[in-house]
Amino acid sequence: MVKKRENLLVLGMVCLIIALLFDIFGKSNFILDIVILLFIGIALFSNAGYLVMAPSEKKKK
């Protein structure tokens, strides 16, 4: 069964892939840049949440 912390890691990786695809295939404009930064921000916060939750689950075992 997939744990919550692994879902955060997957969310971060998917957001980075989406941001990369928008950057490669999208024409450069202000709104697209904001969307790309939004996906990168989601990826940063979800990966930070993974890093915070990972050691706490190890201590429970």
Backbone torsions as a table, in degrees:
resi	resn	phi	psi	omega
1	MET	NA	139.3	-177.8
2	VAL	-79.5	132.8	-178.9
3	LYS	-89.3	165.1	-176.8
4	LYS	-63.4	-37.6	-178.0
5	ARG	-68.0	-31.9	177.3
6	GLU	-71.5	-32.0	175.2
7	ASN	-63.3	-36.8	177.8
8	LEU	-65.4	-39.4	178.9
9	LEU	-66.3	-41.9	178.4
10	VAL	-65.2	-41.4	177.6
11	LEU	-59.1	-43.1	178.7
12	GLY	-63.0	-43.0	-180.0
13	MET	-67.6	-39.4	178.5
14	VAL	-65.3	-40.6	178.8
15	CYS	-64.9	-37.9	177.5
16	LEU	-66.9	-38.5	178.0
17	ILE	-65.7	-42.6	178.5
18	ILE	-63.0	-43.1	178.9
19	ALA	-63.0	-39.8	178.5
20	LEU	-65.2	-42.3	178.6
21	LEU	-65.2	-40.5	176.4
22	PHE	-62.7	-38.1	-179.3
23	ASP	-68.2	-39.6	-177.6
24	ILE	-73.7	-48.4	-171.1
25	PHE	-96.3	-10.2	-178.2
26	GLY	-92.1	150.6	174.6
27	LYS	-79.4	143.4	-174.6
28	SER	-71.4	115.8	170.3
29	ASN	-150.2	171.4	-172.0
30	PHE	-65.9	-43.9	-176.2
31	ILE	-66.9	-41.2	178.1
32	LEU	-64.5	-37.1	176.9
33	ASP	-64.4	-37.9	177.7
34	ILE	-65.3	-41.6	179.0
35	VAL	-64.1	-42.1	178.6
36	ILE	-61.9	-45.1	178.1
37	LEU	-64.0	-33.8	176.7
38	LEU	-63.3	-46.0	178.5
39	PHE	-64.9	-37.3	177.4
40	ILE	-66.4	-38.9	177.5
41	GLY	-64.4	-41.9	176.7
42	ILE	-61.3	-41.5	179.5
43	ALA	-63.7	-42.1	179.5
44	LEU	-62.6	-46.3	-177.8
45	PHE	-70.2	-35.8	178.8
46	SER	-70.4	-38.0	177.1
47	ASN	-70.1	-33.5	175.0
48	ALA	-65.9	-39.7	175.8
49	GLY	-63.0	-36.9	176.4
50	TYR	-63.2	-44.7	-179.0
51	LEU	-65.9	-30.8	178.7
52	VAL	-76.1	-39.2	-175.3
53	MET	-80.6	-25.5	-175.2
54	ALA	-62.7	-49.2	179.9
55	PRO	-67.3	-30.1	-178.1
56	SER	-69.6	-31.7	177.9
57	GLU	-75.5	-28.8	176.4
58	LYS	-67.9	-34.9	-179.6
59	LYS	-69.7	-28.2	-178.4
60	LYS	-70.3	-26.6	-176.5
61	LYS	-77.4	NA	NA
